[in-house]
Amino acid sequence: MRIDTLIVGGGIVGLGIGWKLAQRGQAVTILERGAAGREASWAAAGLLAPATEVHYQEDRNLRLGLESMRLYPEFVAELEASTGMCVDYRTEGAIAVAARADDAADMRALFEYQLELGLPVRWLSGEEARAMEPSLSPYITAGVFCPMDHHIDNRLLVDALKAAYVRSGGTLLEHTEVRRVVIENGSYQGVEASDQVFRSRRLLIAAGSWSGLLPGLPEAIRPPVRPVKGQLFSVRSPAPGFLTRFVRSPRLYIAPKSDGRIVMGATVEEMGFNRDVTAGALYSLLKEAWDHLPGVYELPILETWCGFRPGSRDNSPLLGESEIPGVFFATGHYRNGILFAPVTSHAMSQLLLDGKVPELLQPFSPKRFAA
């Protein structure tokens, strides 16, 4: 079987790049250790929030996020047209809110930074924030409206990407764990999995938090990616319109979905691959939720879960070719995997097809971590 590109990892990143390559007539095979899209991509809340979640000294990540937001409407339209599936892409904007004086002061400082960056944000009084979202607490003292920030149902998104990839001619092998990446004398040879060796012209590793654990990878190119645990829960909305926008407090995000779920999270824990959902974490999240959205007290809990964000050493993704020719990485997206999906799919497929590094990807070369 001819394989132009072999992709290890069937999350949103691997599926998105695979889809774009298959559309261009490339022979693509994805090896996924579990079920496609059921790890970090499934566990996320679907936030597309470069303005609301901007962090100091992460300007390059912001540029990547803004370009991905520019691509998102077309990305979604093409995906929905090719599959007939809706991914619940919502464009009402987002509100960051504060219910305490010190939180409001921190929000004001971040708001000034957002303005310096040229982001289209607007300061809100507590009354203005509650006028936009009446279910918010009367103790909300300030807010920031970010009209450019959107959100999406990430679970619908990965299911649609899986369907689009397969319909475009891509091969998806789920429950297929890599035993070894075969590299001999500094040259990529193939990948051992399921009692066979898959040989391909090039290898793309997009295995999220597991990217640095693949057997056979030389230490010199092994990506410094670790799992950063996030715990979340969802409740059932009491009525349509109870909450229409994604809401961000200093320690919580609240994301309503069109199917009636409201997703809330998430913790940030350096706990390795521990999958326990803990009482302490849920208590902290529920307390923060009640402080900002008191109606949550009466709502039934639908689900609790956790996921593992793939965090790199500098909180930026690794996108590009390694020091071994033919071995590429698309991993380390940390908290922005859903946001970065369109730009990663577009830019990495372009790189894999023509060998030229798009300017946007240059700051994210995996070689910046080379020993």
C-alpha positions, 0 to 999 in steps of 0.5 A, spaced: 500 500 500 502 506 497 503 511 503 505 518 502 504 521 509 503 517 515 500 520 521 501 518 528 495 521 532 487 521 530 485 527 534 483 534 531 490 536 529 492 529 525 485 529 522 485 536 520 492 535 516 490 528 513 483 531 511 487 537 507 492 532 504 487 527 502 483 532 498 489 534 494 490 527 492 495 524 497 495 517 500 494 518 507 494 513 513 492 515 520 494 510 526 490 512 532 492 508 539 484 509 541 478 511 538 479 517 533 478 524 536 477 521 543 482 524 547 484 532 548 480 533 542 474 530 545 475 533 552 476 540 550 470 546 551 471 548 544 473 555 545 475 559 540 478 565 544 484 569 542 482 575 545 479 573 551 484 568 553 490 572 551 496 571 555 502 576 556 508 575 552 505 570 548 504 574 542 506 569 537 501 564 539 496 570 538 498 571 531 497 564 530 490 564 533 488 570 529 490 567 523 486 561 525 480 565 527 480 568 520 480 561 517 475 558 521 468 560 517 471 557 511 474 551 514 467 550 518 463 551 511 467 547 507 467 541 513 459 542 513 458 542 506 462 536 505 459 531 510 452 534 511 454 535 519 453 541 523 459 543 528 455 548 532 459 554 530 457 560 534 459 567 533 455 571 539 462 573 542 465 572 549 464 576 555 470 576 561 467 577 568 469 579 575 465 578 581 471 581 586 475 587 586 482 584 585 479 580 579 476 587 576 483 590 577 487 584 574 481 584 568 483 592 567 490 591 566 489 585 561 484 589 558 489 595 557 494 590 554 488 587 549 488 594 547 495 595 546 495 589 541 489 592 537 484 587 539 477 589 538 475 589 546 470 593 550 469 595 557 463 593 560 460 595 567 457 590 571 450 592 569 452 592 562 455 585 562 448 583 566 444 586 560 448 582 555 447 575 559 441 576 565 443 570 568 450 572 571 450 574 578 448 581 581 455 581 584 459 582 577 462 588 577 466 589 571 466 585 564 470 585 557 466 584 551 470 580 546 466 580 539 471 576 535 471 570 540 467 564 538 466 557 540 464 551 537 462 544 539 469 540 539 465 533 539 461 535 533 467 538 530 472 532 530 466 527 528 465 531 522 473 531 521 473 524 521 468 523 516 471 528 511 477 525 512 475 518 510 470 521 505 476 524 501 480 517 501 484 517 507 485 511 511 484 511 518 486 505 523 484 506 530 486 502 536 493 501 533 498 503 537 505 504 535 510 499 537 516 503 534 518 509 529 524 505 525 530 510 524 536 507 522 543 511 521 539 517 522 534 516 516 526 515 517 524 508 515 517 507 517 513 505 523 512 498 526 504 497 529 500 491 529 505 486 527 507 490 520 511 496 518 508 501 515 513 505 510 511 512 507 515 518 504 514 522 510 512 521 518 507 526 521 507 525 529 501 529 531 499 524 538 498 530 543 501 529 550 503 522 547 508 525 542 514 524 546 513 517 548 513 514 542 518 508 542 524 509 537 524 516 537 532 519 538 532 523 544 535 529 540 528 530 536 524 527 542 519 533 543 518 536 550 511 535 550 507 533 557 500 532 559 497 538 563 490 535 566 484 539 566 478 537 569 471 539 567 463 538 568 457 539 564 450 541 566 443 541 563 441 548 561 434 550 564 431 553 558 433 556 551 437 563 552 439 561 559 446 563 557 448 565 550 455 567 550 461 563 552 463 567 559 470 567 562 471 568 569 478 568 572 478 561 574 473 558 570 470 558 563 462 557 561 461 555 554 453 553 552 452 548 547 446 548 542 444 541 545 442 544 551 449 542 555 453 548 559 460 546 559 464 548 565 472 548 566 477 547 567 483 545 572 490 546 570 494 540 573 501 537 573 499 530 574 501 526 569 496 521 565 492 521 572 485 520 569 481 521 576 476 526 577 476 529 584 472 532 589 476 537 590 477 540 583 469 539 582 468 543 588 473 549 586 469 549 579 462 549 582 464 554 587 467 559 581 461 557 577 456 559 583 459 565 584 458 568 577 452 564 574 448 562 581 443 559 577 447 553 576 446 551 583 439 548 581 442 545 574 443 537 573 450 535 572 450 531 566 457 529 565 464 529 569 471 528 565 478 530 564 483 531 558 490 532 557 492 538 554 499 537 550 503 542 553 510 544 551 516 547 554 514 554 552 507 553 551 507 554 544 506 548 539 511 544 535 510 545 527 515 543 522 520 538 520 525 535 525 532 534 524 531 527 521 529 529 514 522 526 513 519 526 520 515 532 522 511 534 528 504 537 529 503 537 537 504 541 543 498 546 542 496 546 549 490 550 551 489 552 543 488 545 540 481 547 537 483 554 536 489 552 532 486 547 528 484 550 521 491 554 521 495 548 523 491 544 518 492 549 512 499 550 514 502 543 515 499 540 509 502 546 505 509 544 508 508 537 507 506 538 500 511 543 497 517 542 502 517 550 504 516 552 511 510 558 511 512 564 514 507 563 520 510 557 522 517 559 522 517 561 530 514 554 531 519 549 529 521 543 533 528 544 532 528 550 537 528 544 542 534 540 539 539 538 544 
